[in-house]
Amino acid sequence: MPDDRSYKIPESVLVVIHTPTLEVLLIRRTDVGTWQSVTGSKDFAQEDWHSTAVREVREETGIDALHAECRLQDWGLENVYEIYPAWRWRYHPQVSHNTERVFGLCVPTAQAVQLHDKEHTAWQWLPWREAADRCFSASNAEAILMLPRYVA
């Protein structure tokens, strides 16, 4: 039986990567084949949201969110949702919900990305409304639909 340190932390980030013209990067998951923005959990309880977002963007796309031409913005939004039963084994037995903090990352142009091959199989840049329609996750789609108010 795993000890508490091996359980996934039920706090994660959702990072909507986009261009100034509202093209949105989506990446395809290897496990279920659905399209999404960058997501990922904190590595340790004290890791702050910003650091988690920077790390996950780099791990999943190779993009440096701290680059001078990029702008990482904490939208101050949190989604709390029930963890799907199929994935609950990753978390402590008493954990049933995850808190997801939403960020936007503006990059200068749509660019090729370097995927983490164990997590994602493909990437694409889409106009924001089309990207929202393509997402499996309702919270991801909603975040993309909010994008124009954070870019203005």
For each residue, the residues with C-beta under 8 A, 3 or more apart:
1:
2: 6 7
3: 6
4: 7 92
5:
6: 2 3
7: 2 4 90 91 92 95
8: 41 90 91
9: 12 41 42 43 44 45
10: 41 83 91 95 97 98 99
11: 41 42 45 52 98 99 100 101
12: 9 39 40 41 42 52 98 99 100 101
13: 38 39 40 49 52 53 56 100 101 102 103
14: 37 38 39 79 100 101 102 103 139 140 143
15: 37 38 39 53 56 57 65 72 103 104 105
16: 24 37 102 103 104 105 140 143 144 147
17: 24 25 37 38 57 61 63 104 105 107
18: 22 23 24 25 104 105 106 107 128 147 151
19: 22 23 106 107 108 109 110 125
20: 106 108 151
21:
22: 18 19 127 128 147 148 151
23: 18 19 110 125 126 127 128
24: 16 17 18 37 125 126 127 128 131 132 144 147
25: 17 18 37 38 61 110 113 123 124 125
26: 35 36 37 123 124 125 126 131 134 135
27: 35 36 37 38 60 61 113 115 120 122 123
28: 33 34 35 36 120 121 122 123
29: 32 33 34 35 36 119 120 121
30: 33 117 118 119 120 121
31:
32: 29 136
33: 28 29 30 121
34: 28 29 135 136 137
35: 26 27 28 29 124 134 135 136
36: 26 27 28 29 39 135 136 137 140
37: 14 15 16 17 24 25 26 27 135 140 143 144
38: 13 14 15 17 25 27 56 57 60 61
39: 12 13 14 15 36 56 100 140
40: 12 13 52 55 56 59 60
41: 8 9 10 11 12 52 98
42: 9 11 12 45 47 52
43: 9 47 52 55
44: 9 47
45: 9 11 42
46:
47: 42 43 44 51 52 55
48: 51 52
49: 13 52 53 74 101 103
50: 53 54 72 74
51: 47 48 54 55
52: 11 12 13 40 41 42 43 47 48 49 55 56 101
53: 13 15 49 50 56 57 65 72 74 101 103 105
54: 50 51 57 58 65 66 72
55: 40 43 47 51 52 58 59
56: 13 15 38 39 40 52 53 59 60
57: 15 17 38 53 54 60 61 63 64 65 72 105
58: 54 55 61 62 63 64 65
59: 40 55 56 116
60: 27 38 40 56 57 115 116 119 120
61: 17 25 27 38 57 58 113 114 115 123
62: 58 113 114 115
63: 17 57 58 67 70 105 107 111 113
64: 57 58 67 70
65: 15 53 54 57 58 70 72 105
66: 54 70 72
67: 63 64 70
68:
69: 107 108
70: 63 64 65 66 67 105 106 107 108
71: 105 106
72: 15 50 53 54 57 65 66 103 104 105
73: 103 104 105 106 150
74: 49 50 53 101 103
75: 102 103 104 143 146 150
76:
77: 101 102 143 146
78: 99 100 101 102
79: 14 99 100 102 139
80: 97 98 99 100
81: 97 98 100 139
82: 96 97
83: 10 87 88 91 95 96 97 98
84: 87 88
85: 88
86:
87: 83 84 90 91
88: 83 84 85 91 95 96
89:
90: 7 8 87
91: 7 8 10 83 87 88 95
92: 4 7 95
93:
94:
95: 7 10 83 88 91 92
96: 82 83 88
97: 10 80 81 82 83
98: 10 11 12 41 80 81 83
99: 10 11 12 78 79 80
100: 11 12 13 14 39 78 79 80 81 139
101: 11 12 13 14 49 52 53 74 77 78
102: 13 14 16 75 77 78 79 139 143
103: 13 14 15 16 49 53 72 73 74 75
104: 15 16 17 18 72 73 75 147 150 151
105: 15 16 17 18 53 57 63 65 70 71 72 73
106: 18 19 20 70 71 73 151
107: 17 18 19 63 69 70 110 111
108: 19 20 69 70
109: 19
110: 19 23 25 107 125
111: 63 107
112:
113: 25 27 61 62 63 123
114: 61 62
115: 27 60 61 62 119 120 121 122 123
116: 59 60 119 120
117: 30 120 121
118: 30
119: 29 30 60 115 116
120: 27 28 29 30 60 115 116 117 123
121: 28 29 30 33 115 117
122: 27 28 115
123: 25 26 27 28 61 113 115 120
124: 25 26 35
125: 19 23 24 25 26 110
126: 23 24 26 130 131 134
127: 22 23 24 130 131
128: 18 22 23 24 131 132 144 145 147 148
129: 132 133 145
130: 126 127 133 134
131: 24 26 126 127 128 134 135 144
132: 24 128 129 135 141 142 144 145
133: 129 130 141
134: 26 35 126 130 131
135: 26 34 35 36 37 131 132 138 140 141 144
136: 32 34 35 36 140
137: 34 36 140 141
138: 135 141 142
139: 14 79 81 100 102 142 143
140: 14 16 36 37 39 135 136 137 143 144
141: 132 133 135 137 138 144 145
142: 132 138 139 145 146
143: 14 16 37 75 77 102 139 140 146 147
144: 16 24 37 128 131 132 135 140 141 147
145: 128 129 132 141 142
146: 75 77 142 143 149 150
147: 16 18 22 24 104 128 143 144 150 151
148: 22 128 151 152
149: 146 152
150: 73 75 104 146 147
151: 18 20 22 104 106 147 148
152: 148 149
